[in-house]
Amino acid sequence: MAVYFQDKKLVKQLLTGDARAFDRFFDENFARLYRFALTRLSDDPDAAREVAQITLTRALRKLHTYRAESALFTWLCAICRNETSDWLAKQGRYREHIVLTEDFAEIQAAVDSFHAPEQMSPERHYRRVELLRLIQVALDKLPARYGDVLEWKYIEGHSIKEISARLDIGPEATQSLLARAKRAFADVYSSLTEGVELNESELVKS
């Protein structure tokens, strides 16, 4: 298992109250988190700025839990995903552009429902919003590495080669990681929707 020694060292300095370490932590991560949040918040700069700030604040309170088993920024992105989800829930808005995989019929049905016409009954509208919420929750429940590769591939549209370069692993290892991430997503999504009456076929036909 990879250990990110430089990130671990920075976190150790932060935990001792090192002001220069804090400046470095903020300077290296705020802009990246802002961009990460911006794509998930319909290009709303004020919301992205707020979520990025909340993420860094939350992360500082949880630094003692960081084990350097993933890159510090990857760890921050996992927190940012949760904060984005919370912010959207408070605003009554949900991301509507998630496209994950055609490998699982129930997920494909949910994806298809994103394109349902605007004119639909209140009940069907509620079901559609609930589907979007459950997909967001499923993403947020995944390990950070899984969430990252799914979003890079299916939301941001990066190629396997580009993702491999980001992760510093080979294409085959990236394909394997992506396959595990998709299976994990399907398992989490299925468990969330178990017993929930969400008739995706009606949504598509609406």
C-alpha positions in Angstrom: 0.0 0.0 0.0 1.4 3.4 -1.0 2.2 5.9 1.7 2.3 9.5 0.8 5.2 10.6 3.0 5.3 14.3 2.0 1.6 14.7 2.6 2.0 12.8 5.9 4.8 15.2 6.9 2.7 18.3 6.0 -0.2 16.9 8.1 2.1 16.3 11.1 3.3 20.0 10.8 -0.3 21.2 10.6 -1.2 19.2 13.8 1.6 21.0 15.6 0.2 24.4 14.6 2.9 25.3 12.1 1.6 28.6 10.5 3.8 28.1 7.4 2.4 24.6 6.9 -1.1 26.0 7.1 -0.3 28.6 4.4 1.1 25.8 2.2 -2.0 23.6 2.9 -4.4 26.4 1.9 -2.3 27.6 -1.1 -1.9 24.2 -2.6 -5.5 23.0 -2.1 -8.0 25.8 -2.2 -7.9 26.6 -5.9 -8.0 22.8 -6.8 -10.9 22.2 -4.5 -12.7 25.3 -5.9 -12.4 23.8 -9.4 -13.4 20.4 -8.1 -16.6 21.8 -6.5 -17.3 24.2 -9.4 -18.0 21.4 -11.8 -20.4 19.8 -9.4 -22.3 23.0 -8.5 -23.4 24.1 -12.0 -20.5 26.5 -12.4 -21.8 28.6 -9.4 -18.6 30.4 -8.3 -20.0 31.6 -5.0 -21.2 28.1 -4.0 -17.9 26.5 -5.1 -15.9 29.0 -3.0 -18.1 28.4 0.0 -17.9 24.6 -0.3 -14.1 24.7 -0.8 -13.7 26.8 2.4 -16.0 24.5 4.3 -14.0 21.5 3.0 -10.7 22.9 4.2 -12.2 23.8 7.6 -13.7 20.4 8.0 -10.5 18.7 6.9 -8.4 20.7 9.5 -10.7 19.3 12.2 -10.3 15.8 10.9 -6.5 15.8 10.2 -5.9 13.3 13.0 -7.8 10.7 11.0 -5.5 11.1 7.9 -3.4 8.0 7.5 -1.5 8.9 4.2 -2.9 5.8 2.5 -4.1 8.1 -0.3 -2.9 11.5 -1.5 -3.9 14.4 0.7 -5.8 16.0 -2.1 -7.7 12.7 -2.8 -8.7 12.7 0.8 -9.8 16.3 0.6 -11.9 15.5 -2.5 -13.8 12.8 -0.6 -14.7 15.4 2.1 -15.5 17.9 -0.7 -17.9 15.5 -2.3 -19.8 15.1 1.0 -19.9 18.9 1.6 -21.1 19.4 -2.0 -23.9 16.9 -1.5 -24.9 18.6 1.8 -24.8 22.0 0.2 -27.0 20.9 -2.7 -29.4 19.2 -0.3 -29.8 22.4 1.7 -30.4 24.3 -1.5 -32.9 21.7 -2.7 -30.7 21.1 -5.8 -29.2 17.9 -7.1 -26.7 17.2 -9.8 -28.4 16.0 -12.9 -25.5 15.0 -15.2 -24.0 11.9 -13.7 -23.3 9.2 -16.3 -21.7 6.1 -14.8 -21.9 2.9 -16.7 -24.1 0.9 -19.1 -23.0 -2.3 -17.5 -25.8 -2.4 -14.9 -29.4 -2.2 -16.1 -30.7 -0.4 -13.0 -28.1 2.3 -13.3 -28.7 2.8 -17.0 -32.4 3.2 -16.3 -31.5 5.9 -13.8 -29.2 7.6 -16.2 -31.9 7.5 -18.9 -34.4 9.1 -16.5 -32.2 12.2 -16.4 -33.4 13.1 -19.9 -37.1 12.9 -18.9 -39.2 15.8 -20.2 -39.7 18.8 -17.9 -43.4 18.4 -18.1 -44.2 15.5 -15.7 -46.5 14.9 -12.8 -45.3 16.0 -9.3 -45.1 12.4 -8.3 -42.8 11.4 -11.2 -40.8 14.6 -10.6 -40.3 13.5 -7.0 -39.2 10.0 -8.1 -36.7 11.5 -10.5 -35.2 13.8 -7.9 -35.0 10.9 -5.5 -33.1 8.8 -8.0 -30.6 11.6 -8.5 -30.2 12.0 -4.7 -29.5 8.2 -4.3 -26.9 8.2 -7.0 -25.2 11.1 -5.4 -25.3 9.4 -2.0 -23.9 6.2 -3.5 -21.0 8.1 -5.0 -20.2 9.7 -1.7 -20.2 6.4 0.1 -17.5 4.9 -2.1 -13.8 5.0 -1.1 -12.2 8.2 -2.3 -10.1 6.4 -5.0 -13.2 4.7 -6.4 -15.2 7.9 -6.5 -12.3 9.7 -8.2 -11.9 7.2 -11.1 -15.7 7.1 -11.7 -16.0 10.8 -11.9 -12.8 11.3 -14.0 -14.0 8.7 -16.5 -17.8 9.1 -16.7 -18.3 12.7 -15.6 -15.2 14.6 -16.7 -14.7 12.3 -19.7 -11.0 11.5 -19.2 -9.5 8.6 -21.1 -7.9 5.5 -19.4 -4.5 6.8 -20.4 -5.2 10.2 -18.7 -6.5 8.5 -15.6 -3.5 6.2 -15.5 -1.2 9.2 -15.6 -3.0 10.8 -12.8 -2.8 7.7 -10.7 0.8 6.8 -11.8 -0.3 3.3 -12.6 -0.5 1.3 -15.8 -3.6 1.2 -18.1 -4.5 -2.4 -17.1 -4.4 -1.5 -13.4 -6.5 1.5 -14.1 -9.1 -0.7 -16.0 -9.1 -3.1 -13.1 -9.6 -0.3 -10.6 -12.4 1.2 -12.7 -14.2 -2.2 -12.9 -14.0 -2.6 -9.1 -15.3 0.9 -8.6 -18.2 0.3 -10.9 -19.1 -2.9 -9.1 -18.8 -1.2 -5.7 -21.1 1.6 -7.0 -23.6 -0.9 -8.2 -23.7 -2.7 -4.9 -24.1 0.6 -2.9 -26.7 1.9 -5.3 -28.7 -1.3 -5.2 -28.7 -1.4 -1.4 -29.9 2.2 -1.3 -32.8 1.6 -3.7 -33.8 -1.7 -2.2 -37.4 -1.4 -1.1 -37.8 2.0 -2.6 -40.4 2.3 -5.3 -38.8 4.1 -8.1 -40.2 3.2 -11.5 -37.5 4.4 -13.8 -39.3 3.1 -16.9 -42.2 5.5 -16.1 -39.8 8.3 -15.7 -38.2 7.7 -19.1 -41.7 7.5 -20.8 -43.1 10.6 -19.0 
